[in-house]
Amino acid sequence: ASAALEQDKLIATAVATVNAIAKDPETLAALVGLLDHLLKDSGTRTALVEILAWTFQQETVLNDLVALLIWVFSNPDLVKQTGDFILKALDDPEAKRMLHAQTAELVQATV
């Protein structure tokens, strides 16, 4: 419990710091520049992917994500908008090419 409380305090401090920084345009611009630089670095991207992969493998995180998806897709308007978005996204020559290639690979693997 104390570890969770400590983590909550750290998160609150980080949020408060970013909120304070965001009020100064020069500091905010510098922060955005730093984040841009970090995200363009392949080592940072690799580490971020590893952190995300580990995070999504945690049972509590997976349970929370599933609950979130169930809650989100219980909204009929959102379901319609998501379906419309997916249909538009799939109506793209590159997306169709990738889907056809994946389907062909799947058929070859099963035959």
Backbone atoms as SQL, in Angstrom:
CREATE TABLE atoms (id INTEGER PRIMARY KEY, chain TEXT, resi INTEGER, resn TEXT, atom TEXT, x REAL, y REAL, z REAL);
INSERT INTO atoms VALUES
  (1, 'A', 1, 'ALA', 'N', 0.820, -1.199, 0.000),
  (2, 'A', 1, 'ALA', 'CA', 0.000, 0.000, 0.000),
  (3, 'A', 1, 'ALA', 'C', 0.859, 1.256, 0.000),
  (4, 'A', 2, 'SER', 'N', 1.959, 1.219, 0.761),
  (5, 'A', 2, 'SER', 'CA', 2.816, 2.405, 0.809),
  (6, 'A', 2, 'SER', 'C', 3.511, 2.627, -0.527),
  (7, 'A', 3, 'ALA', 'N', 3.820, 1.534, -1.247),
  (8, 'A', 3, 'ALA', 'CA', 4.436, 1.675, -2.570),
  (9, 'A', 3, 'ALA', 'C', 3.450, 2.320, -3.540),
  (10, 'A', 4, 'ALA', 'N', 2.197, 1.921, -3.469),
  (11, 'A', 4, 'ALA', 'CA', 1.172, 2.510, -4.340),
  (12, 'A', 4, 'ALA', 'C', 0.980, 3.983, -4.017),
  (13, 'A', 5, 'LEU', 'N', 1.002, 4.317, -2.720),
  (14, 'A', 5, 'LEU', 'CA', 0.863, 5.717, -2.308),
  (15, 'A', 5, 'LEU', 'C', 2.046, 6.532, -2.796),
  (16, 'A', 6, 'GLU', 'N', 3.245, 5.957, -2.692),
  (17, 'A', 6, 'GLU', 'CA', 4.452, 6.648, -3.168),
  (18, 'A', 6, 'GLU', 'C', 4.380, 6.862, -4.676),
  (19, 'A', 7, 'GLN', 'N', 3.908, 5.853, -5.398),
  (20, 'A', 7, 'GLN', 'CA', 3.773, 5.972, -6.851),
  (21, 'A', 7, 'GLN', 'C', 2.751, 7.050, -7.196),
  (22, 'A', 8, 'ASP', 'N', 1.644, 7.104, -6.477),
  (23, 'A', 8, 'ASP', 'CA', 0.642, 8.140, -6.708),
  (24, 'A', 8, 'ASP', 'C', 1.226, 9.528, -6.473),
  (25, 'A', 9, 'LYS', 'N', 2.061, 9.658, -5.433),
  (26, 'A', 9, 'LYS', 'CA', 2.696, 10.950, -5.143),
  (27, 'A', 9, 'LYS', 'C', 3.647, 11.348, -6.271),
  (28, 'A', 10, 'LEU', 'N', 4.417, 10.375, -6.775),
  (29, 'A', 10, 'LEU', 'CA', 5.337, 10.658, -7.879),
  (30, 'A', 10, 'LEU', 'C', 4.581, 11.090, -9.131),
  (31, 'A', 11, 'ILE', 'N', 3.495, 10.406, -9.403),
  (32, 'A', 11, 'ILE', 'CA', 2.681, 10.759, -10.577),
  (33, 'A', 11, 'ILE', 'C', 2.099, 12.156, -10.410),
  (34, 'A', 12, 'ALA', 'N', 1.577, 12.456, -9.226),
  (35, 'A', 12, 'ALA', 'CA', 1.008, 13.778, -8.967),
  (36, 'A', 12, 'ALA', 'C', 2.073, 14.864, -9.109),
  (37, 'A', 13, 'THR', 'N', 3.277, 14.594, -8.632),
  (38, 'A', 13, 'THR', 'CA', 4.372, 15.559, -8.762),
  (39, 'A', 13, 'THR', 'C', 4.733, 15.777, -10.223),
  (40, 'A', 14, 'ALA', 'N', 4.809, 14.688, -10.995),
  (41, 'A', 14, 'ALA', 'CA', 5.135, 14.807, -12.415),
  (42, 'A', 14, 'ALA', 'C', 4.060, 15.598, -13.154),
  (43, 'A', 15, 'VAL', 'N', 2.808, 15.317, -12.860),
  (44, 'A', 15, 'VAL', 'CA', 1.701, 16.040, -13.501),
  (45, 'A', 15, 'VAL', 'C', 1.751, 17.524, -13.135),
  (46, 'A', 16, 'ALA', 'N', 1.979, 17.821, -11.873),
  (47, 'A', 16, 'ALA', 'CA', 2.052, 19.218, -11.437),
  (48, 'A', 16, 'ALA', 'C', 3.222, 19.935, -12.104),
  (49, 'A', 17, 'THR', 'N', 4.343, 19.247, -12.248),
  (50, 'A', 17, 'THR', 'CA', 5.515, 19.841, -12.897),
  (51, 'A', 17, 'THR', 'C', 5.234, 20.152, -14.360),
  (52, 'A', 18, 'VAL', 'N', 4.645, 19.196, -15.058),
  (53, 'A', 18, 'VAL', 'CA', 4.332, 19.415, -16.481),
  (54, 'A', 18, 'VAL', 'C', 3.303, 20.534, -16.626),
  (55, 'A', 19, 'ASN', 'N', 2.312, 20.580, -15.754),
  (56, 'A', 19, 'ASN', 'CA', 1.325, 21.666, -15.803),
  (57, 'A', 19, 'ASN', 'C', 1.988, 23.017, -15.588),
  (58, 'A', 20, 'ALA', 'N', 2.935, 23.088, -14.659),
  (59, 'A', 20, 'ALA', 'CA', 3.638, 24.351, -14.402),
  (60, 'A', 20, 'ALA', 'C', 4.496, 24.740, -15.601),
  (61, 'A', 21, 'ILE', 'N', 5.169, 23.765, -16.193),
  (62, 'A', 21, 'ILE', 'CA', 6.014, 24.029, -17.361),
  (63, 'A', 21, 'ILE', 'C', 5.172, 24.504, -18.534),
  (64, 'A', 22, 'ALA', 'N', 4.012, 23.912, -18.701),
  (65, 'A', 22, 'ALA', 'CA', 3.161, 24.218, -19.851),
  (66, 'A', 22, 'ALA', 'C', 2.665, 25.666, -19.841),
  (67, 'A', 23, 'LYS', 'N', 2.747, 26.334, -18.712),
  (68, 'A', 23, 'LYS', 'CA', 2.277, 27.716, -18.630),
  (69, 'A', 23, 'LYS', 'C', 3.274, 28.708, -19.209),
  (70, 'A', 24, 'ASP', 'N', 4.540, 28.316, -19.313),
  (71, 'A', 24, 'ASP', 'CA', 5.563, 29.195, -19.883),
  (72, 'A', 24, 'ASP', 'C', 5.849, 28.750, -21.320),
  (73, 'A', 25, 'PRO', 'N', 5.538, 29.601, -22.307),
  (74, 'A', 25, 'PRO', 'CA', 5.687, 29.192, -23.706),
  (75, 'A', 25, 'PRO', 'C', 7.108, 28.755, -24.085),
  (76, 'A', 26, 'GLU', 'N', 8.128, 29.452, -23.580),
  (77, 'A', 26, 'GLU', 'CA', 9.500, 29.079, -23.929),
  (78, 'A', 26, 'GLU', 'C', 9.866, 27.717, -23.356),
  (79, 'A', 27, 'THR', 'N', 9.508, 27.490, -22.110),
  (80, 'A', 27, 'THR', 'CA', 9.814, 26.213, -21.470),
  (81, 'A', 27, 'THR', 'C', 9.028, 25.091, -22.135),
  (82, 'A', 28, 'LEU', 'N', 7.790, 25.365, -22.465),
  (83, 'A', 28, 'LEU', 'CA', 6.974, 24.369, -23.143),
  (84, 'A', 28, 'LEU', 'C', 7.585, 24.020, -24.496),
  (85, 'A', 29, 'ALA', 'N', 8.035, 25.021, -25.243),
  (86, 'A', 29, 'ALA', 'CA', 8.662, 24.772, -26.539),
  (87, 'A', 29, 'ALA', 'C', 9.928, 23.929, -26.370),
  (88, 'A', 30, 'ALA', 'N', 10.703, 24.218, -25.331),
  (89, 'A', 30, 'ALA', 'CA', 11.920, 23.435, -25.077),
  (90, 'A', 30, 'ALA', 'C', 11.562, 21.991, -24.727),
  (91, 'A', 31, 'LEU', 'N', 10.519, 21.797, -23.937),
  (92, 'A', 31, 'LEU', 'CA', 10.079, 20.451, -23.564),
  (93, 'A', 31, 'LEU', 'C', 9.603, 19.681, -24.792),
  (94, 'A', 32, 'VAL', 'N', 8.840, 20.336, -25.636),
  (95, 'A', 32, 'VAL', 'CA', 8.366, 19.692, -26.864),
  (96, 'A', 32, 'VAL', 'C', 9.554, 19.318, -27.743),
  (97, 'A', 33, 'GLY', 'N', 10.539, 20.209, -27.840),
  (98, 'A', 33, 'GLY', 'CA', 11.746, 19.912, -28.616),
  (99, 'A', 33, 'GLY', 'C', 12.494, 18.709, -28.060),
  (100, 'A', 34, 'LEU', 'N', 12.600, 18.633, -26.743),
  (101, 'A', 34, 'LEU', 'CA', 13.270, 17.508, -26.106),
  (102, 'A', 34, 'LEU', 'C', 12.529, 16.204, -26.382),
  (103, 'A', 35, 'LEU', 'N', 11.207, 16.233, -26.214),
  (104, 'A', 35, 'LEU', 'CA', 10.407, 15.029, -26.477),
  (105, 'A', 35, 'LEU', 'C', 10.520, 14.609, -27.935),
  (106, 'A', 36, 'ASP', 'N', 10.512, 15.573, -28.842),
  (107, 'A', 36, 'ASP', 'CA', 10.651, 15.286, -30.267),
  (108, 'A', 36, 'ASP', 'C', 11.990, 14.594, -30.529),
  (109, 'A', 37, 'HIS', 'N', 13.048, 15.152, -29.937),
  (110, 'A', 37, 'HIS', 'CA', 14.384, 14.577, -30.110),
  (111, 'A', 37, 'HIS', 'C', 14.443, 13.159, -29.541),
  (112, 'A', 38, 'LEU', 'N', 13.881, 12.983, -28.334),
  (113, 'A', 38, 'LEU', 'CA', 13.900, 11.666, -27.697),
  (114, 'A', 38, 'LEU', 'C', 13.151, 10.625, -28.517),
  (115, 'A', 39, 'LEU', 'N', 12.000, 11.010, -29.052),
  (116, 'A', 39, 'LEU', 'CA', 11.191, 10.048, -29.791),
  (117, 'A', 39, 'LEU', 'C', 11.776, 9.721, -31.162),
  (118, 'A', 40, 'LYS', 'N', 12.662, 10.580, -31.660),
  (119, 'A', 40, 'LYS', 'CA', 13.333, 10.282, -32.928),
  (120, 'A', 40, 'LYS', 'C', 14.543, 9.379, -32.724),
  (121, 'A', 41, 'ASP', 'N', 14.992, 9.244, -31.479),
  (122, 'A', 41, 'ASP', 'CA', 16.137, 8.406, -31.161),
  (123, 'A', 41, 'ASP', 'C', 15.713, 6.938, -31.146),
  (124, 'A', 42, 'SER', 'N', 16.404, 6.109, -31.928),
  (125, 'A', 42, 'SER', 'CA', 15.997, 4.700, -32.037),
  (126, 'A', 42, 'SER', 'C', 16.141, 3.958, -30.708),
  (127, 'A', 43, 'GLY', 'N', 17.141, 4.301, -29.919),
  (128, 'A', 43, 'GLY', 'CA', 17.301, 3.653, -28.620),
  (129, 'A', 43, 'GLY', 'C', 16.146, 3.960, -27.688),
  (130, 'A', 44, 'THR', 'N', 15.695, 5.218, -27.710),
  (131, 'A', 44, 'THR', 'CA', 14.562, 5.613, -26.876),
  (132, 'A', 44, 'THR', 'C', 13.299, 4.902, -27.335),
  (133, 'A', 45, 'ARG', 'N', 13.099, 4.839, -28.642),
  (134, 'A', 45, 'ARG', 'CA', 11.908, 4.153, -29.167),
  (135, 'A', 45, 'ARG', 'C', 11.922, 2.675, -28.791),
  (136, 'A', 46, 'THR', 'N', 13.085, 2.039, -28.891),
  (137, 'A', 46, 'THR', 'CA', 13.190, 0.627, -28.527),
  (138, 'A', 46, 'THR', 'C', 12.862, 0.426, -27.051),
  (139, 'A', 47, 'ALA', 'N', 13.417, 1.283, -26.194),
  (140, 'A', 47, 'ALA', 'CA', 13.145, 1.183, -24.760),
  (141, 'A', 47, 'ALA', 'C', 11.670, 1.416, -24.463),
  (142, 'A', 48, 'LEU', 'N', 11.072, 2.377, -25.160),
  (143, 'A', 48, 'LEU', 'CA', 9.649, 2.666, -24.961),
  (144, 'A', 48, 'LEU', 'C', 8.789, 1.477, -25.366),
  (145, 'A', 49, 'VAL', 'N', 9.117, 0.842, -26.474),
  (146, 'A', 49, 'VAL', 'CA', 8.377, -0.345, -26.918),
  (147, 'A', 49, 'VAL', 'C', 8.525, -1.467, -25.892),
  (148, 'A', 50, 'GLU', 'N', 9.726, -1.635, -25.349),
  (149, 'A', 50, 'GLU', 'CA', 9.929, -2.671, -24.337),
  (150, 'A', 50, 'GLU', 'C', 9.112, -2.390, -23.081),
  (151, 'A', 51, 'ILE', 'N', 9.078, -1.129, -22.661),
  (152, 'A', 51, 'ILE', 'CA', 8.278, -0.758, -21.487),
  (153, 'A', 51, 'ILE', 'C', 6.796, -1.024, -21.745),
  (154, 'A', 52, 'LEU', 'N', 6.323, -0.624, -22.926),
  (155, 'A', 52, 'LEU', 'CA', 4.911, -0.837, -23.256),
  (156, 'A', 52, 'LEU', 'C', 4.587, -2.323, -23.353),
  (157, 'A', 53, 'ALA', 'N', 5.476, -3.094, -23.964),
  (158, 'A', 53, 'ALA', 'CA', 5.243, -4.540, -24.087),
  (159, 'A', 53, 'ALA', 'C', 5.150, -5.171, -22.699),
  (160, 'A', 54, 'TRP', 'N', 6.069, -4.801, -21.817),
  (161, 'A', 54, 'TRP', 'CA', 6.035, -5.339, -20.453),
  (162, 'A', 54, 'TRP', 'C', 4.749, -4.911, -19.746),
  (163, 'A', 55, 'THR', 'N', 4.387, -3.643, -19.903),
  (164, 'A', 55, 'THR', 'CA', 3.193, -3.109, -19.240),
  (165, 'A', 55, 'THR', 'C', 1.947, -3.870, -19.677),
  (166, 'A', 56, 'PHE', 'N', 1.809, -4.103, -20.982),
  (167, 'A', 56, 'PHE', 'CA', 0.613, -4.759, -21.480),
  (168, 'A', 56, 'PHE', 'C', 0.585, -6.252, -21.159),
  (169, 'A', 57, 'GLN', 'N', 1.687, -6.798, -20.670),
  (170, 'A', 57, 'GLN', 'CA', 1.708, -8.202, -20.265),
  (171, 'A', 57, 'GLN', 'C', 1.306, -8.381, -18.802),
  (172, 'A', 58, 'GLN', 'N', 1.155, -7.296, -18.080),
  (173, 'A', 58, 'GLN', 'CA', 0.765, -7.382, -16.679),
  (174, 'A', 58, 'GLN', 'C', -0.731, -7.682, -16.589),
  (175, 'A', 59, 'GLU', 'N', -1.077, -8.667, -15.792),
  (176, 'A', 59, 'GLU', 'CA', -2.464, -9.129, -15.720),
  (177, 'A', 59, 'GLU', 'C', -3.436, -8.012, -15.336),
  (178, 'A', 60, 'THR', 'N', -3.064, -7.193, -14.368),
  (179, 'A', 60, 'THR', 'CA', -3.976, -6.122, -13.951),
  (180, 'A', 60, 'THR', 'C', -4.170, -5.103, -15.060),
  (181, 'A', 61, 'VAL', 'N', -3.105, -4.820, -15.796),
  (182, 'A', 61, 'VAL', 'CA', -3.216, -3.871, -16.910),
  (183, 'A', 61, 'VAL', 'C', -4.114, -4.450, -17.996),
  (184, 'A', 62, 'LEU', 'N', -3.899, -5.715, -18.331),
  (185, 'A', 62, 'LEU', 'CA', -4.738, -6.361, -19.346),
  (186, 'A', 62, 'LEU', 'C', -6.203, -6.368, -18.926),
  (187, 'A', 63, 'ASN', 'N', -6.459, -6.697, -17.664),
  (188, 'A', 63, 'ASN', 'CA', -7.837, -6.702, -17.173),
  (189, 'A', 63, 'ASN', 'C', -8.454, -5.311, -17.280),
  (190, 'A', 64, 'ASP', 'N', -7.680, -4.285, -16.912),
  (191, 'A', 64, 'ASP', 'CA', -8.184, -2.911, -16.986),
  (192, 'A', 64, 'ASP', 'C', -8.416, -2.479, -18.434),
  (193, 'A', 65, 'LEU', 'N', -7.524, -2.889, -19.336),
  (194, 'A', 65, 'LEU', 'CA', -7.709, -2.544, -20.751),
  (195, 'A', 65, 'LEU', 'C', -8.953, -3.214, -21.338),
  (196, 'A', 66, 'VAL', 'N', -9.139, -4.469, -20.995),
  (197, 'A', 66, 'VAL', 'CA', -10.340, -5.176, -21.474),
  (198, 'A', 66, 'VAL', 'C', -11.596, -4.501, -20.930),
  (199, 'A', 67, 'ALA', 'N', -11.583, -4.163, -19.645),
  (200, 'A', 67, 'ALA', 'CA', -12.739, -3.480, -19.054),
  (201, 'A', 67, 'ALA', 'C', -12.982, -2.136, -19.751),
  (202, 'A', 68, 'LEU', 'N', -11.903, -1.424, -20.040),
  (203, 'A', 68, 'LEU', 'CA', -12.036, -0.137, -20.738),
  (204, 'A', 68, 'LEU', 'C', -12.635, -0.329, -22.132),
  (205, 'A', 69, 'LEU', 'N', -12.147, -1.320, -22.862),
  (206, 'A', 69, 'LEU', 'CA', -12.682, -1.572, -24.203),
  (207, 'A', 69, 'LEU', 'C', -14.152, -1.982, -24.153),
  (208, 'A', 70, 'ILE', 'N', -14.501, -2.809, -23.181),
  (209, 'A', 70, 'ILE', 'CA', -15.912, -3.204, -23.036),
  (210, 'A', 70, 'ILE', 'C', -16.769, -1.975, -22.765),
  (211, 'A', 71, 'TRP', 'N', -16.290, -1.119, -21.868),
  (212, 'A', 71, 'TRP', 'CA', -17.043, 0.099, -21.530),
  (213, 'A', 71, 'TRP', 'C', -17.151, 1.031, -22.734),
  (214, 'A', 72, 'VAL', 'N', -16.026, 1.230, -23.439),
  (215, 'A', 72, 'VAL', 'CA', -16.025, 2.142, -24.589),
  (216, 'A', 72, 'VAL', 'C', -16.963, 1.642, -25.671),
  (217, 'A', 73, 'PHE', 'N', -16.888, 0.346, -25.977),
  (218, 'A', 73, 'PHE', 'CA', -17.692, -0.176, -27.072),
  (219, 'A', 73, 'PHE', 'C', -19.117, -0.531, -26.661),
  (220, 'A', 74, 'SER', 'N', -19.491, -0.176, -25.455),
  (221, 'A', 74, 'SER', 'CA', -20.896, -0.308, -25.082),
  (222, 'A', 74, 'SER', 'C', -21.682, 0.930, -25.515),
  (223, 'A', 75, 'ASN', 'N', -20.975, 1.935, -26.005),
  (224, 'A', 75, 'ASN', 'CA', -21.600, 3.158, -26.502),
  (225, 'A', 75, 'ASN', 'C', -21.906, 2.966, -27.992),
  (226, 'A', 76, 'PRO', 'N', -23.192, 2.889, -28.390),
  (227, 'A', 76, 'PRO', 'CA', -23.544, 2.611, -29.791),
  (228, 'A', 76, 'PRO', 'C', -23.008, 3.656, -30.774),
  (229, 'A', 77, 'ASP', 'N', -22.976, 4.918, -30.370),
  (230, 'A', 77, 'ASP', 'CA', -22.458, 5.952, -31.272),
  (231, 'A', 77, 'ASP', 'C', -20.970, 5.748, -31.536),
  (232, 'A', 78, 'LEU', 'N', -20.228, 5.406, -30.499),
  (233, 'A', 78, 'LEU', 'CA', -18.795, 5.169, -30.665),
  (234, 'A', 78, 'LEU', 'C', -18.546, 3.935, -31.526),
  (235, 'A', 79, 'VAL', 'N', -19.359, 2.915, -31.337),
  (236, 'A', 79, 'VAL', 'CA', -19.227, 1.706, -32.159),
  (237, 'A', 79, 'VAL', 'C', -19.433, 2.060, -33.634),
  (238, 'A', 80, 'LYS', 'N', -20.427, 2.865, -33.919),
  (239, 'A', 80, 'LYS', 'CA', -20.691, 3.267, -35.310),
  (240, 'A', 80, 'LYS', 'C', -19.532, 4.088, -35.864),
  (241, 'A', 81, 'GLN', 'N', -19.059, 5.053, -35.070),
  (242, 'A', 81, 'GLN', 'CA', -17.947, 5.891, -35.528),
  (243, 'A', 81, 'GLN', 'C', -16.690, 5.064, -35.756),
  (244, 'A', 82, 'THR', 'N', -16.434, 4.108, -34.871),
  (245, 'A', 82, 'THR', 'CA', -15.263, 3.253, -35.016),
  (246, 'A', 82, 'THR', 'C', -15.391, 2.405, -36.271),
  (247, 'A', 83, 'GLY', 'N', -16.571, 1.848, -36.488),
  (248, 'A', 83, 'GLY', 'CA', -16.794, 1.056, -37.693),
  (249, 'A', 83, 'GLY', 'C', -16.613, 1.882, -38.949),
  (250, 'A', 84, 'ASP', 'N', -17.147, 3.099, -38.954),
  (251, 'A', 84, 'ASP', 'CA', -16.981, 3.991, -40.115),
  (252, 'A', 84, 'ASP', 'C', -15.505, 4.292, -40.346),
  (253, 'A', 85, 'PHE', 'N', -14.771, 4.564, -39.259),
  (254, 'A', 85, 'PHE', 'CA', -13.342, 4.870, -39.359),
  (255, 'A', 85, 'PHE', 'C', -12.575, 3.688, -39.943),
  (256, 'A', 86, 'ILE', 'N', -12.879, 2.486, -39.435),
  (257, 'A', 86, 'ILE', 'CA', -12.175, 1.293, -39.908),
  (258, 'A', 86, 'ILE', 'C', -12.488, 1.033, -41.373),
  (259, 'A', 87, 'LEU', 'N', -13.747, 1.182, -41.763),
  (260, 'A', 87, 'LEU', 'CA', -14.106, 0.967, -43.165),
  (261, 'A', 87, 'LEU', 'C', -13.366, 1.938, -44.076),
  (262, 'A', 88, 'LYS', 'N', -13.283, 3.195, -43.668),
  (263, 'A', 88, 'LYS', 'CA', -12.553, 4.190, -44.470),
  (264, 'A', 88, 'LYS', 'C', -11.061, 3.866, -44.516),
  (265, 'A', 89, 'ALA', 'N', -10.506, 3.442, -43.361),
  (266, 'A', 89, 'ALA', 'CA', -9.083, 3.122, -43.302),
  (267, 'A', 89, 'ALA', 'C', -8.754, 1.916, -44.187),
  (268, 'A', 90, 'LEU', 'N', -9.665, 0.949, -44.241),
  (269, 'A', 90, 'LEU', 'CA', -9.421, -0.244, -45.046),
  (270, 'A', 90, 'LEU', 'C', -9.651, -0.006, -46.529),
  (271, 'A', 91, 'ASP', 'N', -10.321, 1.082, -46.872),
  (272, 'A', 91, 'ASP', 'CA', -10.576, 1.409, -48.276),
  (273, 'A', 91, 'ASP', 'C', -9.395, 2.207, -48.819),
  (274, 'A', 92, 'ASP', 'N', -8.233, 1.625, -48.697),
  (275, 'A', 92, 'ASP', 'CA', -6.983, 2.257, -49.107),
  (276, 'A', 92, 'ASP', 'C', -6.173, 1.205, -49.851),
  (277, 'A', 93, 'PRO', 'N', -5.581, 1.559, -50.988),
  (278, 'A', 93, 'PRO', 'CA', -4.855, 0.543, -51.760),
  (279, 'A', 93, 'PRO', 'C', -3.757, -0.172, -50.957),
  (280, 'A', 94, 'GLU', 'N', -3.007, 0.565, -50.140),
  (281, 'A', 94, 'GLU', 'CA', -1.935, -0.060, -49.360),
  (282, 'A', 94, 'GLU', 'C', -2.502, -1.002, -48.300),
  (283, 'A', 95, 'ALA', 'N', -3.581, -0.579, -47.635),
  (284, 'A', 95, 'ALA', 'CA', -4.217, -1.438, -46.628),
  (285, 'A', 95, 'ALA', 'C', -4.757, -2.701, -47.284),
  (286, 'A', 96, 'LYS', 'N', -5.374, -2.545, -48.452),
  (287, 'A', 96, 'LYS', 'CA', -5.903, -3.711, -49.156),
  (288, 'A', 96, 'LYS', 'C', -4.774, -4.660, -49.572),
  (289, 'A', 97, 'ARG', 'N', -3.649, -4.094, -50.032),
  (290, 'A', 97, 'ARG', 'CA', -2.513, -4.921, -50.438),
  (291, 'A', 97, 'ARG', 'C', -1.991, -5.720, -49.240),
  (292, 'A', 98, 'MET', 'N', -1.851, -5.056, -48.088),
  (293, 'A', 98, 'MET', 'CA', -1.360, -5.739, -46.888),
  (294, 'A', 98, 'MET', 'C', -2.327, -6.832, -46.435),
  (295, 'A', 99, 'LEU', 'N', -3.630, -6.534, -46.470),
  (296, 'A', 99, 'LEU', 'CA', -4.621, -7.535, -46.069),
  (297, 'A', 99, 'LEU', 'C', -4.601, -8.744, -46.993),
  (298, 'A', 100, 'HIS', 'N', -4.474, -8.483, -48.300),
  (299, 'A', 100, 'HIS', 'CA', -4.416, -9.597, -49.264),
  (300, 'A', 100, 'HIS', 'C', -3.169, -10.444, -49.011),
  (301, 'A', 101, 'ALA', 'N', -2.033, -9.785, -48.747),
  (302, 'A', 101, 'ALA', 'CA', -0.789, -10.519, -48.488),
  (303, 'A', 101, 'ALA', 'C', -0.900, -11.346, -47.207),
  (304, 'A', 102, 'GLN', 'N', -1.462, -10.773, -46.176),
  (305, 'A', 102, 'GLN', 'CA', -1.630, -11.505, -44.915),
  (306, 'A', 102, 'GLN', 'C', -2.583, -12.680, -45.082),
  (307, 'A', 103, 'THR', 'N', -3.659, -12.453, -45.845),
  (308, 'A', 103, 'THR', 'CA', -4.608, -13.535, -46.089),
  (309, 'A', 103, 'THR', 'C', -3.953, -14.664, -46.867),
  (310, 'A', 104, 'ALA', 'N', -3.147, -14.312, -47.879),
  (311, 'A', 104, 'ALA', 'CA', -2.464, -15.321, -48.669),
  (312, 'A', 104, 'ALA', 'C', -1.489, -16.120, -47.798),
  (313, 'A', 105, 'GLU', 'N', -0.762, -15.426, -46.906),
  (314, 'A', 105, 'GLU', 'CA', 0.160, -16.116, -45.997),
  (315, 'A', 105, 'GLU', 'C', -0.598, -17.059, -45.069),
  (316, 'A', 106, 'LEU', 'N', -1.729, -16.605, -44.570),
  (317, 'A', 106, 'LEU', 'CA', -2.518, -17.437, -43.670),
  (318, 'A', 106, 'LEU', 'C', -3.043, -18.681, -44.391),
  (319, 'A', 107, 'VAL', 'N', -3.507, -18.511, -45.614),
  (320, 'A', 107, 'VAL', 'CA', -4.016, -19.633, -46.391),
  (321, 'A', 107, 'VAL', 'C', -2.886, -20.623, -46.680),
  (322, 'A', 108, 'GLN', 'N', -1.710, -20.107, -47.060),
  (323, 'A', 108, 'GLN', 'CA', -0.564, -20.982, -47.331),
  (324, 'A', 108, 'GLN', 'C', -0.148, -21.740, -46.074),
  (325, 'A', 109, 'ALA', 'N', -0.175, -21.081, -44.944),
  (326, 'A', 109, 'ALA', 'CA', 0.244, -21.718, -43.690),
  (327, 'A', 109, 'ALA', 'C', -0.726, -22.809, -43.260),
  (328, 'A', 110, 'THR', 'N', -1.983, -22.665, -43.610),
  (329, 'A', 110, 'THR', 'CA', -2.973, -23.654, -43.170),
  (330, 'A', 110, 'THR', 'C', -3.174, -24.774, -44.173),
  (331, 'A', 111, 'VAL', 'N', -2.723, -24.574, -45.421),
  (332, 'A', 111, 'VAL', 'CA', -2.921, -25.605, -46.450),
  (333, 'A', 111, 'VAL', 'C', -1.765, -26.547, -46.513);
